[in-house]
Amino acid sequence: MKYTEEIREINDERNRALHSGYDPLRGIGCCLRRRRVTGRGGTVLIPEAMLAEHPDCAELDAAEFEHLRFRYDFEFWAATTVFVPDKMTHRLTNLVLNPPQREVLRRLEEMRSAGKPVRAIILKARQCGISTLIEAYIAWMQLIRSDCTNAIICAQNRDTAQSLKGIYATMLANYPEQYGAEKPYAFRPYQRTTNIAQIAGRQNTVTTCSAESPAAIRGLDIALAHLSEVAFWRKTARIDPMNMIRSIGGTVALTPDSVVVMESTANGLGNFFHEEWLRAAAGVSDKTAIFVPWFRHNIYELPVDDAEEFCASLNDYETGLWHAGASLEQINWYRYKNREYARTSAMQAEFPTTDVEAFTATDRIVFSPRALEEMRKDCRAPESVGDIAGEAMTGRDALSNVHFVDDSTGLLKVWQHPEPTARSDRYIVAVDLGGRSDESDFSVIYVLDRGATPAERPRTAAQWRGHADLDIVAWKAAQVATYYRNALLVVESNTLETQTTDGENSGFVLSEICNAYPNLYRRKVGSKSKPGFHTNRTTKPLILHRHIANVRELRYIERDNDAINEHLAYERKPNGTFGAKEGHHDDILMTRCIALSIDIDLPKNRMFNFEPANEDLAKIRRKNSRFG
């Protein structure tokens, strides 16, 4: 990057913005629209709402003016009454907000001052004091804004929740006497409970709980919720973070001054916190997504001796930091700090520049996250939702009069119905068989449109996903393949070829379908062929590494957001194997791996060759040849 006069001016402006005066006592550099007033306490900038509701506030004496200002001006209240340990000296000091804290507060106060419920999801960097800010914000609501308002602090485990409560307890214990109630503020047990405390002199309570104990929140009346380190909330067979947060959120009324803040450092992709972040960032969640990059903090900078020489030495990533908004001095700090880490991803995990970087740097993800986010742009709601039906659910009659049925509750999502004149080699239907119970893996039937010409990129056309008996799913797949112009049907046959623990053997299902549907994928076994695709130590690495390249090179068009999320939740395990993260599935992903691998091996615009086993199948082949 060449150092120019324009870059010098931009850099100077960035440095001025980083170090512009911030004085919460006088209201300088604070959030909210402000007006200057001069009274017995001097000249200060106060929130416009305070002046609008109390136009004569400047005539109050200094003590009355302070108490009134507390209600409208969080930053002034915090700097005056709140004491927290300093991160460097560990001594108690007034809570004067740092730049990341101010940015988060600005977003929260925009909601509150507009009369809206405060709902936010915060992706935070480490050591920025965001948890301290949220505890102080809840304390402000309980001590200043309203009485009889209950709060909850929930973290990934009880110790973390108690630590956050300890921050609040320190604030109470050191609250200046002249601003407190008749009794000094402190937590005291509430009705002999161990996890609920009441603030002395107030009717407010604070409940602490962990994501590991969902029963602790039942029956609570909550208006304020601090949900901490949500990315580390474990999903088990008994506990789901989504259900936990829904339970908490469901108890908080949609009223002004109510607060639900979900915050966490990143913990990889595809987990609940990441999915909620994506929803909020897309504007389809009730929460506002808030991320503050490392360079918004003014403590991360080192002087640059020769700006022209420094600019000429910037690599591509460092140039990207400049375009993202970092100053030259901050980039210099980043360069030296990065030398402390053996891997760049470790530096990015501690000091993320973007939200995507924060998530990807903390992950063992297999697929390119940047490519997946690019692919997500093509995802959309399906054109139709419903089911495929025939004259029966199973057997030969299931493949007669096959048609699509519109049904908003159906399990089949269709982004593209089959072209009426398409050849049978236009589509591939891949099937990953799961289980019949809700707790088991899903069964997925996936339709890949290979395109009308070799130049077209393959794309997702349809998908069925649900739980059902294996024979019903297999026949449903044959119906879907029939509907899609007698497409090549590729059934992942591991489950069908394996005798289950209860003695069930479903191998006959594939044989029955083979006798009714001729365009069934067959693999070589010795000198013979066998219906079905078998995933094993040889075939799985092949289709997986092919698909890694498919995603990296954007070789196909995905339509389903859930598919993108499954890719993001697929990781390399510590032992070197691949698999879905704990609590996640890979059934959608595997159908893509299978279908696109088959697509690579098959030429386009040429009928598939399948050998009928008997005269009946020969008749079926001749009958279906009109689709060729």
C-alpha positions, 0 to 999 in steps of 0.5 A: 500500500502506498502512503499518500496525503489522503492516507495521512489525513484518514489516519489522523482522523482515525487517531483523533476519533480514538482519543477524543475526549470522553467525560461522562461527568460532563456528558462529553462523548456520551451516547444519546442526543444531548443538550447543554444546560447550565445550573448550580452544578455547572455546565453539562450535556444531558440527554434530550429526554431529561430536558424534555420531561423536566424543562426546569431541571437546571434550576434544581440544586446540585444534589437534586439535579444529580439524582434526576440525571441518574435516571436518564444518564447511565454513563454519568450514574456509572462514573459516579456511583459504580466501582469495579476492579481495575483489570491492571491494578485490581484496585476498585475504580469508578466505572468509566466506560472504555470504547467497546463498552460505549459502543455496546451501550449506545446500541442498548440505549438506542432501543431503550430510549425509543421505548422499545424492549432491549434485546441484543446478542453480543459477540464479544472479544476477550477482556473488553468488559462487556459482562461488567457493562451488562451487570451494571446496566441491570443494576441501573435498571433495578436501583434507579429505573424501577423497583419490583423488577427481577433479574436473572443471570444465567451462564454455562455453569454455576461458578460463572454465574456466581462470578457475574453476581459477584461483580454486581455484589461488589457494585452494591457493597461500594455504592456511595452512602449519599446515593443509597437507600436507608439501608446500605445496598447488599444481597440477602437471601430471598425466602430461604432460597439458595439461588435467589437474592434480594437487594436490601432496601429494594423489592428487586431480586437477582436469580443465578442459574446455569444452563445445566439446570433448566429447572431453576428458572421455572415459575420466575417473574423476570424483566431483566436477563443476562445470558452469558457465554452462550456459545459454551452452553452444552447441548445434551439429550436432556438439555437444549440451549434453545429451549433454555433461552426460550423459557427465559425469554418467554418470561420477560414481557415485551415492555420498555425497560425490559432487557434480554442480553445474550453475550458470548465470545465465539466458540466455533461455527454451527452451534446455537449461539452462531445460528442465533447470531446469523438470525440477528445479523440477517434482521429476522431475530428479535435481537440486535446483533452487536459486534465490536472489532478489536481496533475500536479499543484505543489501547491497541496501538504502537507508534509508527516511525516511518509511515511511508516505509510502513505502508509499503511493508503491509501484507494483504491481511494488514492492508485489509485491516486498514480498509476495515478501519484500523489506524496505522498505529493499530496495525503496527500493534497487531503486527507485533502482537501477532508474533506472540502466537504460533498460529494466526487463527489464535491471534484472530480468536483473541482479537477478531476483526470481523464477526466471521473471523471471530467464529472461524478462528475458534473452530476446527471447521472442515469447509471454507466458512467464507465460501459457505457465507457466499453460498448462503446468498443463494439460499431462499424460501422454497417455491413449494412445500408439500409431499409426493404421493402415488397410488400407495405408500409402498410397493409397485403401486407407490410409483403409479400416478406419482404427483406433488401435493401442496401442504404447508405442513409437508416435509418436502421443500421444492425450490425447483419442480422438474422440467417437463422435457428434462431427460432422466440424467438431469436429476440425481436423488440421493438418500441418507437413511436415519431412524424412525424416532424423533431422537434418532438421525433424520432421513433425508431425500435430496434432489440435485439438478445437474443443469440442462447443459454441461456449463450449468452449475448443479443446484439444489432442487428439492429436499425431504427431511423427517423421521419414518420407517426405513421402508417408507422412506425408501419408497418415498425416495423412489416416488421423488425420483419418479417425479423428477423424470425417473432420476438416478436414485442413489440410496446410502445403503449402510443402514439397509445392509446392517442388521439392527440390534433388535434383529431387524434386517431391512436389506429386502427393501432395496431389493423390492425397490430395485424390482420396481424402479430400474434407474437405481444406482449400483456399485461394483462388488467384485465382479458383480454389482449391488444396489446402493451406495455404501459409505466406508473407509474408502468411499467416505474420504473420497466424497468428503474431499471432493465436496470440500473442493465443491464448496471452496470453488463454489461449484454448486448452488445451495438453496437451503440455509439448514444445509449451510449450517450443517456444513458449518457444524462439521469439524475435524475431531482431535483424533483426525476423523471428521464428523458433526459437532456434538448435538448436531447432524450431518444427514443433509450434508452427506446427501450433498457429498453423495449426489455431487460425487456421483455427478462428477463421475457421470457425463451429462446429456447421456442416458444412464446405463442400467441393466434390467434383471428381468423382462418386467424391468425391461418393460419398465425401461422401455416405458420410461424411455420416453423421458430420455 
